[in-house]
């Protein structure tokens, strides 16, 4: 397993921020598109699905990269419970950015309305065959369960975002231990004159 030194690698940093931007955008779309109607709702849903599939692909890449590259060590000043909490939140994010898009894909595949998915208005994304082939009653139940999972994971990821940002602010302004710069796209300012 390769070590990344005091900072995450450029690949990990780039994937982190691209996934974060897509996730924030998709959460916004998910919360607002239900107030839309007609083609506006259809377009918002297609964009939401396109971002979801993109997040899924990038999450697989990010997880593969993470398993092959050791992250930087935590500062020695961090307490044991803080390190444990950081691990739980980080692996919680991995779980959600993999499972939430899959739940959405299952929901779309099971939906009796059978609306196709066009990634970025171009590339058709197939339904999951064995789910789409289920009897209609089973499809409706599957759609409901996947929809509930998708909804609950959306709220869970918002909670994790709040915890994550709170920890970042604590480390940056209270502890002043430089943890932010491990994942920042910017280098830590030099403290030497």
C-alpha positions in Angstrom: 0.0 0.0 0.0 1.5 3.3 -1.1 1.7 6.1 1.4 0.6 9.6 0.5 2.9 11.5 3.0 1.5 14.4 5.0 -1.3 15.1 2.4 -3.6 13.0 0.4 -2.5 12.4 -3.2 -3.6 14.7 -6.0 -5.9 11.9 -7.3 -7.6 11.5 -3.9 -8.0 15.3 -3.5 -9.5 15.7 -6.9 -11.9 12.8 -6.5 -12.9 14.1 -3.1 -13.8 17.6 -4.3 -15.5 16.5 -7.6 -17.6 13.9 -5.7 -18.4 16.5 -3.0 -19.6 19.1 -5.6 -21.7 16.5 -7.4 -23.2 15.2 -4.2 -24.1 18.7 -3.0 -25.7 19.4 -6.4 -27.6 16.2 -6.4 -28.9 16.7 -2.9 -30.2 20.1 -4.0 -31.8 18.6 -7.1 -33.3 15.8 -5.0 -34.8 18.2 -2.5 -36.2 20.7 -5.2 -37.2 18.7 -8.2 -40.4 17.4 -6.7 -41.8 20.9 -6.9 -41.3 20.9 -10.7 -43.8 19.7 -13.3 -43.7 18.4 -16.8 -40.5 18.7 -18.8 -38.8 20.7 -16.1 -39.3 17.8 -13.7 -38.2 15.3 -16.3 -35.0 17.3 -17.1 -34.2 17.7 -13.4 -34.7 14.0 -12.8 -32.5 13.0 -15.8 -29.8 15.4 -14.5 -30.2 13.9 -11.0 -29.8 10.4 -12.4 -26.8 11.5 -14.5 -25.0 12.9 -11.5 -25.9 9.8 -9.4 -24.3 7.5 -12.0 -21.3 9.8 -12.2 -21.0 9.7 -8.4 -21.2 5.9 -8.4 -18.4 5.6 -11.0 -16.2 8.1 -9.3 -16.9 6.4 -5.9 -15.7 3.1 -7.2 -12.6 4.8 -8.5 -12.1 6.6 -5.2 -12.6 3.5 -3.1 -10.1 1.6 -5.3 -7.6 4.4 -5.0 -8.1 4.5 -1.2 -7.5 0.8 -0.8 -4.3 1.0 -2.7 -3.0 4.3 -1.1 -2.6 4.8 2.6 -4.0 8.1 3.8 -1.9 10.5 5.8 -1.6 9.8 9.5 -3.7 11.7 11.9 -2.0 14.3 14.0 -0.6 12.8 17.2 -2.6 15.4 19.2 -5.9 13.8 18.1 -7.7 11.8 20.8 -8.5 8.2 20.2 -12.3 8.9 20.0 -11.7 11.6 17.4 -9.7 9.1 15.2 -12.4 6.5 15.6 -15.1 9.1 14.7 -13.2 10.2 11.7 -12.9 6.6 10.5 -16.6 6.0 11.0 -17.6 9.1 9.1 -15.1 8.5 6.2 -16.3 4.9 5.8 -19.9 6.1 6.1 -19.3 8.4 3.2 -17.9 5.5 1.1 -20.9 3.4 2.0 -23.4 6.1 1.1 -21.8 7.3 -2.2 -21.8 3.7 -3.4 -25.2 2.5 -2.0 -27.3 5.6 -2.6 -26.8 5.7 -6.4 -27.4 1.9 -6.5 -30.7 2.4 -4.6 -31.7 5.0 -7.1 -30.8 2.7 -10.0 -32.8 -0.1 -8.4 -35.7 2.3 -7.9 -35.7 3.4 -11.6 -35.3 -0.2 -12.7 -38.3 -1.3 -10.7 -40.5 1.6 -11.5 -43.7 0.6 -13.4 -43.6 3.9 -15.3 -40.5 2.5 -17.2 -38.9 5.9 -17.9 -35.6 5.5 -19.6 -32.4 7.1 -18.2 -30.3 9.2 -20.6 -27.0 10.2 -19.0 -26.4 13.8 -19.8 -29.2 13.6 -22.5 -27.0 11.3 -24.6 -26.0 7.9 -23.3 -28.9 5.4 -22.5 -28.4 3.7 -19.2 -30.1 0.3 -19.0 -32.4 -0.9 -16.2 -31.0 -3.6 -13.9 -32.4 -6.6 -15.9 -33.4 -9.0 -13.2 -35.2 -6.2 -11.3 -36.9 -4.9 -14.3 -38.1 -8.5 -15.1 -39.8 -9.0 -11.8 -43.6 -9.3 -11.7 -45.3 -5.9 -11.4 -46.3 -6.3 -7.7 -42.7 -7.2 -6.8 -41.4 -4.3 -8.9 -43.6 -1.9 -7.0 -42.5 -3.2 -3.6 -38.9 -3.1 -4.7 -39.3 0.5 -6.0 -40.9 1.5 -2.7 -38.1 -0.1 -0.6 -35.3 1.3 -2.8 -37.0 4.7 -2.7 -37.1 4.6 1.1 -33.4 3.6 1.3 -32.5 6.4 -1.2 -34.4 8.9 0.9 -33.0 7.8 4.2 -29.4 7.7 2.9 -29.9 11.3 1.6 -30.7 12.4 5.1 -27.9 10.4 6.6 -25.4 11.9 4.2 -26.5 15.4 5.1 -25.9 14.5 8.8 -22.5 13.1 7.9 -21.7 16.3 6.0 -22.6 18.4 9.0 -20.4 16.2 11.3 -17.5 16.3 8.7 -17.7 20.1 8.3 -17.9 20.6 12.0 -14.8 18.5 12.6 -13.0 20.4 9.8 -13.9 23.7 11.4 -12.8 22.4 14.9 -9.5 21.3 13.6 -8.9 24.4 11.6 -9.9 27.1 14.1 -9.8 25.4 17.5 -7.0 22.8 17.3 -5.1 24.6 14.6 -3.5 21.3 13.7 -3.5 21.6 9.9 -5.9 18.7 9.2 -7.7 20.8 6.6 -4.6 21.0 4.4 -4.4 17.2 4.1 -7.4 17.3 1.7 -7.2 21.0 0.6 -6.6 21.7 -3.0 -4.3 24.4 -1.8 -1.0 23.9 0.0 -0.7 25.0 3.7 0.6 28.5 4.0 4.3 28.6 5.0 4.9 29.6 8.6 8.5 30.7 7.9 9.2 34.3 7.3 
